[in-house]
Structures are given as C-alpha cells and as structure tokens.
Amino acid sequence: MSENYRAIVIGLGAMGSSTVYQLSKRGVKTLGIDQFSPPHTLGSTHGDTRITRKGIGEGVQYTPLSLRSYEIIEALEAETSSDLLQKTGGLIICSTPDSMARHTEAFFQNTVDAAKKYDIKHDILNAQEIKKRFPQFNVSDQEIGYYEYEAGIMRPERIVERQLQLAKKHGAEIHTDEKLIDFNETKDGITIRTDKNTYRCDSLVLSLGPWLNQMVSKKSFESIFKVYRQVLYWFDIAANFKDFSPPQFPIFIWELKGDKNGMYGFPAVDGPDGGFKLAFEQYDKPCETSSVDREVSRDEIESMFDLYVAPHFPGAKNKCVRSAICLYTVTPDGAFVIDRLPDSNNVLVCSPCSGHGFKHSPAIGECMTDLILTGESKIDLTSFKLDRF
Ligand SMILES: Cc1cc2nc3c(=O)[nH]c(=O)nc-3n(C[C@H](O)[C@H](O)[C@H](O)COP(=O)(O)OP(=O)(O)OC[C@H]3O[C@@H](n4cnc5c(N)ncnc54)[C@H](O)[C@@H]3O)c2cc1C
C-alpha cells in the first residue's frame, strides 16, 4: 500500500521549499521530494545572492508578491536567527526611461510607478547625482537612476535550507535523492511514481525548475518554456574594498545603451578576497539541463571583463575570482506560470519564473498553499495563468 498525503511537492528549490514550509506550517500532511539534495548547484537557486526590490518593474502584478516576501523572510530571519536579507539599497540605471526593457517593456517606468503607488522610499537621480553618491559606477551624462532604499540581497541557499529545516520541524517529510518518474490523476486522487516508491496525494505541486518541461511536455505545454545558460562572475576589487561593500555599494541593474542584455550585480559580501558578483542576461541559444556546458571558459571571462566590467567599474581588477553557471527558464512573455495543469483540478505547476522569481518565492509558497487549501490565493495570480498563451 502506498502512503497517502494531503499534498506532495516535487522539486525543493526556491519555489518548492517555500511551498512545503508554508503547507507544513498550516498543519498539512506534506511530502517534499527532490532528485538531489537542495540547496544544490545544478538548477536555478545557487550563487549566494539574489536581488530583491519592492518596486517591481516587471509589472503591477508583482509588487504585492515582493512586499509579502519581505515580511515572510523577516519573520524567518527572526525565527531561525539567520541573515537571509540584507538591505543594501538598489540602483537601477537607464538611458531611456520610457523604454528601458528588462523581462518586460517599460521596466524603469513601471518601477517608478510601483514605488509611487506603494509608497516605497526611493530617489530619482541624474548622472551627476549618481556619480556623487556612487562614484564606483562610471555612468555617462545622459543616464539616470532610480535608487530604492530597501532593495538588497536575499541568500538563496540559506533560505532554501532554513525553509526545509522548518518544514521538517512542522512535520513535513522530506525525501532527497529521489526522482519523480510519473504521476497519474484520477477522480480518487493522484498517484506519484518515483525511482524509489509510489505515493498517493490529494494535491500535487510541480516546482521542477528547469526540468519542468521534461515532466509536463507529455501532458501539455511543451513549447512554453525555454532554458538558457547564465554565467555569474565574481571579479576582484582594485579600489578600496569598503567602497564595493554595503552600504557604499548597492545592488544594481544597468540598462546599457545599445546592448540588449544589460547588466546586474551585487556589492562584495564575501570579504576582501571574495570579489563582487555581476552578470548579464543571455538569451542567445536555449539549452537542456542534461547537456548544458557547466564550465565557464577563459574567453567568456575575458570578454566579460573587457565589455562589461572595465568600462563601467574602474575600481575593479582584471581577475575573476570565481564563476558559476545557473539556469534561467523563460516563458514567451517573461512572466511566471502559477496555475493548475490543463484538465486537472489538483495538479499545480509553479514555474521557475523567467529569471526574476527568487525575490517572490516566499510569497509564492504561501499562495500555493492557499490554492491547495481554499482554491484561491489572497494575492491575485490571474496574470500567471497558462491560458494566456
Ligand atoms: C543566474 C541567475 C540569476 C538570478 N537572479 C535573480 C535575482 O537577482 N532575483 C530574483 O528574484 N531572481 C533571480 N533569479 C531567478 C530565481 O533564482 C529563480 O526564479 C528561482 O531560483 C527558481 O527556483 P525553482 O525552485 O523554480 O527552481 P530550482 O531551484 O531549479 O528547483 C527545482 C528543483 O526541482 C528538482 N527536480 C526537478 N525534476 C525533478 C524530478 N523529476 N524529481 C524530483 N525532483 C526534481 C531539482 O532537483 C531542483 O532542486 C536568477 C536565476 C538565475 C539562474
């Protein structure tokens, strides 16, 4: 006889760990399963830091998720005595405020609109003001900035770890190194088959990160998700290390004029030898989880320094102290998918969120729990439905 659960969550990265944590906190009999032992470095939730901000430029639908996530993470910090969120301040630099696109059109203007609507403390800075406040950034005269005081850094690995620890404490079962093979929904419930066992549940959450396509393609929306290899770089600092550390140095998102990728990055948070992390977004060629090149080449490092680091950060040193590969899973409109599978009442899909989901993941876990327990969530998720495609 296979064991019965009220809910099973497959995939325990950002989305799945927050969902099992929230379910278990409400006393729901929950099983969480992952093919590896999260946090790990093979999916989308590693690399030490993620940008978080309150005024969300990707669209009006996101700011409520972000605001709620701040609350959840601050409570989690208190409960676990951990540093999970650091408000370093955040600087968005652009040269075309009306049209700066990032994950969506009008990113800069949307950010300013959200900040005004939700009373989020911010300043609009001209190039002279940016240079005065943040001389580390070599901005050009026509660029302008949005500075948000409470933007900052979230710690992805620690957050996953703490949520899974608390989920266990609240009674959830966590199975690692166990892989979902298939599932089948009938009117009597859902049967899950893994490489180790068979289970039954009333509700199933698939938060499979970049592996999502492989599992659901047979069932439905094969062509929606594309996986892209992203490279994270940590460069050494030639200038005074303190100038590249919080609070002197904020997280940043920089629209680079004439460059479709833009750049984003973080202050140095790992001591004088840890470097500061930056990256640009790459959408040239989709890849597969099984065959993606997980090495960063010397050519990639050299071109990152020449094209992105040196022209914009004169205080950086031409020495890459660390690099990593991480995977984006992107929908055609750059938005999320949080919905039931077509023709299913109880199988929910939570996508890896198109390269901007981590900051929202604590609230997404709470929304998934609401959907399972009550059929609706307090935060409006209608823009993340599958039928928009
Ligand atoms: C380079 C990079 C930078 C980013 N920067 C930011 C940022 O600054 N701010 C921000 O908000 N967001 C950012 N994101 C996005 C954010 O990190 C992701 O939205 C989020 O981490 C996705 O989490 P996930 O749980 O969906 O995926 P994952 O963490 O990949 O988790 C999926 C899990 O499912 C498991 N799994 C898959 N298939 C199976 C199976 N068959 N059986 C069992 N388990 C399975 C996997 O092992 C994995 O642990 C960034 C992403 C990347 C890659």
The ligand as a Tripos MOL2 file, in Angstrom:
@<TRIPOS>MOLECULE
LIG
   53    58     1     0     0
SMALL
NO_CHARGES

@<TRIPOS>ATOM
      1 C1         21.8410   33.3910  -12.7940 C.3       1 LIG1
      2 C2         20.5160   33.6530  -12.1560 C.ar      1 LIG1
      3 C3         20.3100   34.8680  -11.5470 C.ar      1 LIG1
      4 C4         19.0750   35.1550  -10.9640 C.ar      1 LIG1
      5 N1         18.9160   36.3390  -10.3320 N.ar      1 LIG1
      6 C5         17.7670   36.6000   -9.6890 C.ar      1 LIG1
      7 C6         17.6500   37.7660   -8.8960 C.ar      1 LIG1
      8 O1         18.6090   38.5360   -8.7540 O.2       1 LIG1
      9 N2         16.4560   37.9890   -8.2840 N.ar      1 LIG1
     10 C7         15.4100   37.1420   -8.3960 C.ar      1 LIG1
     11 O2         14.3550   37.4200   -7.8220 O.2       1 LIG1
     12 N3         15.5060   36.0060   -9.1300 N.ar      1 LIG1
     13 C8         16.6470   35.7140   -9.7670 C.ar      1 LIG1
     14 N4         16.7880   34.5490  -10.4810 N.ar      1 LIG1
     15 C9         15.6400   33.6550  -10.6150 C.3       1 LIG1
     16 C10        15.4550   32.7290   -9.4240 C.3       1 LIG1
     17 O3         16.6770   32.3280   -8.9110 O.3       1 LIG1
     18 C11        14.5680   31.5830   -9.8670 C.3       1 LIG1
     19 O4         13.3030   32.1110  -10.2430 O.3       1 LIG1
     20 C12        14.3580   30.5360   -8.7790 C.3       1 LIG1
     21 O5         15.5510   30.2310   -8.1180 O.3       1 LIG1
     22 C13        13.7480   29.2790   -9.3930 C.3       1 LIG1
     23 O6         13.5800   28.3120   -8.3840 O.3       1 LIG1
     24 P1         12.8790   26.9120   -8.6790 P.3       1 LIG1
     25 O7         12.5440   26.3280   -7.3640 O.co2     1 LIG1
     26 O8         11.7830   27.0910   -9.6510 O.co2     1 LIG1
     27 O9         13.9950   26.0450   -9.4470 O.3       1 LIG1
     28 P2         15.2000   25.1520   -8.8880 P.3       1 LIG1
     29 O10        15.9180   25.8330   -7.8000 O.co2     1 LIG1
     30 O11        15.9920   24.7230  -10.0690 O.co2     1 LIG1
     31 O12        14.4940   23.9000   -8.2130 O.3       1 LIG1
     32 C14        13.8900   22.8780   -8.9370 C.3       1 LIG1
     33 C15        14.1210   21.5900   -8.1900 C.3       1 LIG1
     34 O13        13.3570   20.5350   -8.7940 O.3       1 LIG1
     35 C16        14.0870   19.3530   -8.6740 C.3       1 LIG1
     36 N5         13.5780   18.3860   -9.6550 N.ar      1 LIG1
     37 C17        13.4830   18.5710  -10.9890 C.ar      1 LIG1
     38 N6         12.9760   17.4720  -11.5860 N.ar      1 LIG1
     39 C18        12.7400   16.5750  -10.6120 C.ar      1 LIG1
     40 C19        12.2020   15.2480  -10.6010 C.ar      1 LIG1
     41 N7         11.8230   14.6060  -11.7250 N.pl3     1 LIG1
     42 N8         12.0960   14.6110   -9.4030 N.ar      1 LIG1
     43 C20        12.4680   15.2270   -8.2510 C.ar      1 LIG1
     44 N9         12.9760   16.4910   -8.2130 N.ar      1 LIG1
     45 C21        13.1110   17.1520   -9.3760 C.ar      1 LIG1
     46 C22        15.5070   19.8080   -8.9150 C.3       1 LIG1
     47 O14        16.4590   18.8840   -8.4430 O.3       1 LIG1
     48 C23        15.5530   21.1460   -8.2130 C.3       1 LIG1
     49 O15        16.0730   21.0260   -6.8930 O.3       1 LIG1
     50 C24        18.0160   34.2170  -11.0520 C.ar      1 LIG1
     51 C25        18.2320   32.9780  -11.6630 C.ar      1 LIG1
     52 C26        19.4800   32.6820  -12.1910 C.ar      1 LIG1
     53 C27        19.7000   31.3420  -12.8390 C.3       1 LIG1
@<TRIPOS>BOND
     1     1     2 1
     2     2     3 ar
     3     2    52 ar
     4     3     4 ar
     5     4     5 ar
     6     4    50 ar
     7     5     6 ar
     8     6     7 ar
     9     6    13 1
    10     7     8 2
    11     7     9 ar
    12     9    10 ar
    13    10    11 2
    14    10    12 ar
    15    12    13 ar
    16    13    14 ar
    17    14    15 1
    18    14    50 ar
    19    15    16 1
    20    16    17 1
    21    16    18 1
    22    18    19 1
    23    18    20 1
    24    20    21 1
    25    20    22 1
    26    22    23 1
    27    23    24 1
    28    24    25 2
    29    24    26 1
    30    24    27 1
    31    27    28 1
    32    28    29 2
    33    28    30 1
    34    28    31 1
    35    31    32 1
    36    32    33 1
    37    33    34 1
    38    33    48 1
    39    34    35 1
    40    35    36 1
    41    35    46 1
    42    36    37 ar
    43    36    45 ar
    44    37    38 ar
    45    38    39 ar
    46    39    40 ar
    47    39    45 ar
    48    40    41 1
    49    40    42 ar
    50    42    43 ar
    51    43    44 ar
    52    44    45 ar
    53    46    47 1
    54    46    48 1
    55    48    49 1
    56    50    51 ar
    57    51    52 ar
    58    52    53 1
@<TRIPOS>SUBSTRUCTURE
     1 LIG1         1 GROUP 0 **** ****
